[in-house]
């Protein structure tokens, strides 16, 4: 088993990091409140499961918070996307397994092929699942 490695999440450098094990943590940093400054200790964040069955996490920057899918944050942080593929595929089909060895960038067509040929989902069901997955990916759910 490889050692867990942490790396800053792009666009969240110095605030949040992703790990090769599929975890997200906040980084210790100085915060300001109405009376002064204090040290906010970093911690591993808890995830929620969204309506599509993917882990999601809420990150904030400059006072604005947004919810992100964990698999996408891990892929953006660790996996090069040379061909600008738009989706992140879970190789084993488990939406909750966000370790880097289980994630890959994929096109929508590659996602459908993977559902059918690797995971054994019939084509009739592939199009329904893929359409739902792509809508969620596009909407950032």
RAQUISUL-V231295 format. One record per residue. N is the residue number from 1. PHI is phi in radians with two decimals (* if undefined). PSI is psi in radians with two decimals (999 if undefined). Layout:
BEGIN
((N,PHI,PSI) (N,PHI,PSI))
END
This chain:
BEGIN
((1,*,2.31) (2,-1.31,2.69) (3,-1.26,2.48) (4,-1.18,2.29) (5,-2.08,2.40) (6,-1.91,2.50) (7,-2.57,2.52) (8,-1.04,2.42) (9,-1.37,2.27) (10,-0.92,2.40) (11,1.29,-0.02) (12,-2.26,0.46) (13,-0.99,2.35) (14,1.40,-0.08) (15,-2.02,-0.82) (16,-2.41,2.59) (17,-2.28,2.66) (18,-1.96,2.68) (19,-2.04,2.77) (20,-1.15,-0.26) (21,-1.57,0.01) (22,1.52,0.39) (23,-1.86,2.79) (24,-2.21,2.42) (25,-2.39,2.68) (26,-1.51,2.71) (27,-1.79,2.47) (28,-1.03,2.34) (29,-2.74,2.85) (30,-1.47,2.31) (31,-2.06,2.74) (32,-1.99,2.47) (33,-2.25,-2.99) (34,-1.09,-0.37) (35,-1.92,-0.08) (36,2.70,-2.64) (37,-2.01,2.68) (38,-2.65,2.80) (39,-1.55,2.10) (40,-1.62,2.00) (41,-1.31,2.39) (42,-1.26,2.74) (43,-2.72,2.77) (44,-1.27,2.29) (45,-1.53,2.60) (46,-1.49,2.60) (47,-1.88,2.74) (48,-1.94,2.79) (49,-1.81,2.19) (50,-1.38,3.14) (51,-1.12,-0.29) (52,-1.72,0.01) (53,1.58,0.22) (54,-1.77,2.56) (55,-1.18,2.47) (56,-2.37,2.76) (57,-2.52,2.61) (58,-1.78,2.13) (59,-2.04,2.57) (60,-2.25,2.60) (61,-2.62,2.31) (62,0.94,0.68) (63,1.38,0.04) (64,-2.00,2.23) (65,-1.87,2.55) (66,-2.56,2.59) (67,-1.65,2.35) (68,-2.24,2.60) (69,-1.36,2.33) (70,-1.10,-0.72) (71,-1.04,-0.63) (72,-1.22,-0.72) (73,-1.10,-0.73) (74,-1.12,-0.81) (75,-1.10,-0.78) (76,-1.05,-0.58) (77,-1.40,-0.69) (78,-2.03,-0.40) (79,-1.94,2.12) (80,-1.16,2.41) (81,-2.02,1.16) (82,-0.97,-0.67) (83,-1.76,0.26) (84,0.91,0.78) (85,-1.23,2.48) (86,-1.57,-0.24) (87,-2.17,2.85) (88,-1.97,2.17) (89,-1.75,2.39) (90,-1.57,1.95) (91,-1.02,-0.71) (92,-1.53,0.00) (93,1.44,-0.09) (94,-1.54,1.89) (95,-1.12,-0.30) (96,-1.69,-0.06) (97,-1.66,1.66) (98,-1.82,0.39) (99,-1.16,2.55) (100,-1.08,-0.52) (101,-1.25,-0.18) (102,-1.80,0.00) (103,-2.01,2.58) (104,-2.67,2.63) (105,-1.32,2.49) (106,-2.61,2.68) (107,-1.44,2.97) (108,-1.09,-0.68) (109,-1.13,-0.74) (110,-1.12,-0.62) (111,-1.08,-0.80) (112,-1.12,-0.77) (113,-1.03,-0.77) (114,-1.10,-0.77) (115,-0.99,-0.78) (116,-1.40,-0.92) (117,-1.45,-0.48) (118,-1.76,-0.79) (119,-1.63,-0.16) (120,1.34,0.36) (121,-1.38,2.24) (122,-1.02,2.57) (123,-0.97,-0.65) (124,-1.02,-0.65) (125,-1.44,-0.49) (126,-1.00,-0.81) (127,-1.14,-0.65) (128,-1.17,-0.82) (129,-1.13,-0.77) (130,-1.13,-0.74) (131,-1.06,-0.77) (132,-1.12,-0.75) (133,-1.10,-0.77) (134,-1.17,-0.69) (135,-1.08,-0.75) (136,-1.15,-0.69) (137,-1.11,-0.79) (138,-1.14,-0.69) (139,-1.43,-0.10) (140,1.31,0.33) (141,-1.26,999))
END
